[in-house]
Amino acid sequence: MKMLPVCLCLCVAAGVTAVGQVPPDQVSQEDQVVGNRTSTILGTVRDGGQALTFVTDERAWNVDNPETLKGHEGHYVRVNAFVEPDRGSLHITKVKLPTANESRRNDAR
């Protein structure tokens, strides 16, 4: 009877060790380059002559892939993007027009 708790502890320890050795899922090369979490950001697309920038209330962001913003110059839009604050840049994955609740007037909330 005293051996039962010992055996149970050994089984649990072996299971935890086995799970810890399973390699994590492979992260795509693009995710490794620009981070692995997207953020939703509201702002205005500004055409600065040579390159498009994305301007929020806090700052202006350089855009790694400006082709995603073509046709939205001067528009207030919502983007999903990988944010790289140390480089001051965004890698945009999706561009949409904001909903009525996300208008510029309500953005200060």
Phi and psi in degrees as GROMACS dihedral restraints (atoms count N, CA, C in turn):
[ dihedral_restraints ]
;  ai    aj    ak    al  type     phi  dphi    fc
    3     4     5     6     1   -71.5    20    10
    4     5     6     7     1   -22.3    20    10
    6     7     8     9     1   -76.8    20    10
    7     8     9    10     1   -22.6    20    10
    9    10    11    12     1   -60.2    20    10
   10    11    12    13     1   -49.6    20    10
   12    13    14    15     1   -64.1    20    10
   13    14    15    16     1   -34.3    20    10
   15    16    17    18     1   -65.9    20    10
   16    17    18    19     1   -45.8    20    10
   18    19    20    21     1   -62.5    20    10
   19    20    21    22     1   -40.9    20    10
   21    22    23    24     1   -61.9    20    10
   22    23    24    25     1   -43.8    20    10
   24    25    26    27     1   -63.7    20    10
   25    26    27    28     1   -40.4    20    10
   27    28    29    30     1   -64.9    20    10
   28    29    30    31     1   -38.9    20    10
   30    31    32    33     1   -65.4    20    10
   31    32    33    34     1   -42.8    20    10
   33    34    35    36     1   -65.5    20    10
   34    35    36    37     1   -44.2    20    10
   36    37    38    39     1   -62.2    20    10
   37    38    39    40     1   -40.5    20    10
   39    40    41    42     1   -66.1    20    10
   40    41    42    43     1   -39.0    20    10
   42    43    44    45     1   -65.9    20    10
   43    44    45    46     1   -41.3    20    10
   45    46    47    48     1   -65.4    20    10
   46    47    48    49     1   -41.9    20    10
   48    49    50    51     1   -63.8    20    10
   49    50    51    52     1   -40.9    20    10
   51    52    53    54     1   -66.1    20    10
   52    53    54    55     1   -40.5    20    10
   54    55    56    57     1   -66.6    20    10
   55    56    57    58     1   -37.8    20    10
   57    58    59    60     1   -65.8    20    10
   58    59    60    61     1   -19.9    20    10
   60    61    62    63     1   -92.8    20    10
   61    62    63    64     1    -4.8    20    10
   63    64    65    66     1   -71.4    20    10
   64    65    66    67     1   126.0    20    10
   66    67    68    69     1   -66.2    20    10
   67    68    69    70     1   144.7    20    10
   69    70    71    72     1   -67.1    20    10
   70    71    72    73     1   160.5    20    10
   72    73    74    75     1   -58.6    20    10
   73    74    75    76     1   146.2    20    10
   75    76    77    78     1   -70.4    20    10
   76    77    78    79     1   134.3    20    10
   78    79    80    81     1   -94.8    20    10
   79    80    81    82     1   134.9    20    10
   81    82    83    84     1   -63.0    20    10
   82    83    84    85     1   156.4    20    10
   84    85    86    87     1   -62.5    20    10
   85    86    87    88     1   -37.2    20    10
   87    88    89    90     1   -63.7    20    10
   88    89    90    91     1   -41.2    20    10
   90    91    92    93     1   -64.6    20    10
   91    92    93    94     1   -35.4    20    10
   93    94    95    96     1   -67.9    20    10
   94    95    96    97     1   -34.0    20    10
   96    97    98    99     1   -73.6    20    10
   97    98    99   100     1   -44.7    20    10
   99   100   101   102     1  -112.4    20    10
  100   101   102   103     1    12.5    20    10
  102   103   104   105     1    99.9    20    10
  103   104   105   106     1   178.7    20    10
  105   106   107   108     1  -128.9    20    10
  106   107   108   109     1    12.3    20    10
  108   109   110   111     1  -131.3    20    10
  109   110   111   112     1   134.5    20    10
  111   112   113   114     1   -94.6    20    10
  112   113   114   115     1   153.1    20    10
  114   115   116   117     1  -125.7    20    10
  115   116   117   118     1   150.3    20    10
  117   118   119   120     1   -99.1    20    10
  118   119   120   121     1   125.7    20    10
  120   121   122   123     1  -132.6    20    10
  121   122   123   124     1   138.9    20    10
  123   124   125   126     1  -103.8    20    10
  124   125   126   127     1   136.7    20    10
  126   127   128   129     1  -176.3    20    10
  127   128   129   130     1  -174.9    20    10
  129   130   131   132     1  -111.7    20    10
  130   131   132   133     1   138.6    20    10
  132   133   134   135     1   -86.0    20    10
  133   134   135   136     1   123.9    20    10
  135   136   137   138     1  -117.9    20    10
  136   137   138   139     1   132.6    20    10
  138   139   140   141     1   -92.7    20    10
  139   140   141   142     1   107.6    20    10
  141   142   143   144     1   -93.9    20    10
  142   143   144   145     1    26.2    20    10
  144   145   146   147     1    92.3    20    10
  145   146   147   148     1   -76.3    20    10
  147   148   149   150     1   -85.8    20    10
  148   149   150   151     1   -36.2    20    10
  150   151   152   153     1  -139.2    20    10
  151   152   153   154     1   150.9    20    10
  153   154   155   156     1   -81.3    20    10
  154   155   156   157     1   142.4    20    10
  156   157   158   159     1  -125.0    20    10
  157   158   159   160     1   159.6    20    10
  159   160   161   162     1  -114.2    20    10
  160   161   162   163     1   119.1    20    10
  162   163   164   165     1  -110.2    20    10
  163   164   165   166     1   124.9    20    10
  165   166   167   168     1  -110.9    20    10
  166   167   168   169     1  -179.4    20    10
  168   169   170   171     1   -64.7    20    10
  169   170   171   172     1   -30.2    20    10
  171   172   173   174     1   -83.2    20    10
  172   173   174   175     1   -38.9    20    10
  174   175   176   177     1  -167.6    20    10
  175   176   177   178     1   172.8    20    10
  177   178   179   180     1  -103.0    20    10
  178   179   180   181     1   134.3    20    10
  180   181   182   183     1  -111.3    20    10
  181   182   183   184     1   137.8    20    10
  183   184   185   186     1   -75.5    20    10
  184   185   186   187     1   151.3    20    10
  186   187   188   189     1  -117.0    20    10
  187   188   189   190     1   123.0    20    10
  189   190   191   192     1   -66.1    20    10
  190   191   192   193     1   -33.3    20    10
  192   193   194   195     1  -126.3    20    10
  193   194   195   196     1    73.1    20    10
  195   196   197   198     1   -63.3    20    10
  196   197   198   199     1   -16.9    20    10
  198   199   200   201     1   -61.9    20    10
  199   200   201   202     1   -23.8    20    10
  201   202   203   204     1   -70.2    20    10
  202   203   204   205     1   -21.0    20    10
  204   205   206   207     1   -98.3    20    10
  205   206   207   208     1    -2.7    20    10
  207   208   209   210     1   -56.4    20    10
  208   209   210   211     1   134.3    20    10
  210   211   212   213     1    90.5    20    10
  211   212   213   214     1    -7.3    20    10
  213   214   215   216     1  -109.8    20    10
  214   215   216   217     1    13.1    20    10
  216   217   218   219     1   -56.3    20    10
  217   218   219   220     1   129.0    20    10
  219   220   221   222     1    82.6    20    10
  220   221   222   223     1    -6.2    20    10
  222   223   224   225     1   -88.9    20    10
  223   224   225   226     1   147.8    20    10
  225   226   227   228     1   -88.8    20    10
  226   227   228   229     1   118.3    20    10
  228   229   230   231     1  -134.1    20    10
  229   230   231   232     1   166.7    20    10
  231   232   233   234     1  -111.2    20    10
  232   233   234   235     1   128.7    20    10
  234   235   236   237     1  -123.7    20    10
  235   236   237   238     1   149.2    20    10
  237   238   239   240     1  -101.2    20    10
  238   239   240   241     1   129.6    20    10
  240   241   242   243     1  -152.2    20    10
  241   242   243   244     1   152.1    20    10
  243   244   245   246     1   -81.9    20    10
  244   245   246   247     1   126.0    20    10
  246   247   248   249     1  -101.4    20    10
  247   248   249   250     1   131.5    20    10
  249   250   251   252     1  -121.7    20    10
  250   251   252   253     1    84.1    20    10
  252   253   254   255     1   -64.0    20    10
  253   254   255   256     1   -31.1    20    10
  255   256   257   258     1   -68.5    20    10
  256   257   258   259     1   -29.2    20    10
  258   259   260   261     1   -96.5    20    10
  259   260   261   262     1   -10.8    20    10
  261   262   263   264     1    68.5    20    10
  262   263   264   265     1    34.7    20    10
  264   265   266   267     1  -133.7    20    10
  265   266   267   268     1   161.5    20    10
  267   268   269   270     1  -123.6    20    10
  268   269   270   271     1   147.1    20    10
  270   271   272   273     1  -116.9    20    10
  271   272   273   274     1   104.1    20    10
  273   274   275   276     1   -83.9    20    10
  274   275   276   277     1   132.8    20    10
  276   277   278   279     1  -106.6    20    10
  277   278   279   280     1   -25.5    20    10
  279   280   281   282     1  -152.4    20    10
  280   281   282   283     1   140.3    20    10
  282   283   284   285     1  -124.8    20    10
  283   284   285   286     1   130.1    20    10
  285   286   287   288     1  -140.4    20    10
  286   287   288   289     1   156.1    20    10
  288   289   290   291     1   -75.7    20    10
  289   290   291   292     1   142.2    20    10
  291   292   293   294     1   -69.8    20    10
  292   293   294   295     1   155.4    20    10
  294   295   296   297     1   -76.3    20    10
  295   296   297   298     1   173.8    20    10
  297   298   299   300     1   -61.2    20    10
  298   299   300   301     1   -35.3    20    10
  300   301   302   303     1   -72.7    20    10
  301   302   303   304     1   -18.4    20    10
  303   304   305   306     1  -101.3    20    10
  304   305   306   307     1    20.3    20    10
  306   307   308   309     1   -62.7    20    10
  307   308   309   310     1   164.2    20    10
  309   310   311   312     1   -56.4    20    10
  310   311   312   313     1   -35.7    20    10
  312   313   314   315     1   -63.6    20    10
  313   314   315   316     1   -38.0    20    10
  315   316   317   318     1   -89.8    20    10
  316   317   318   319     1    -3.4    20    10
  318   319   320   321     1   -67.2    20    10
  319   320   321   322     1   -23.8    20    10
  321   322   323   324     1   -74.2    20    10
  322   323   324   325     1    -8.9    20    10
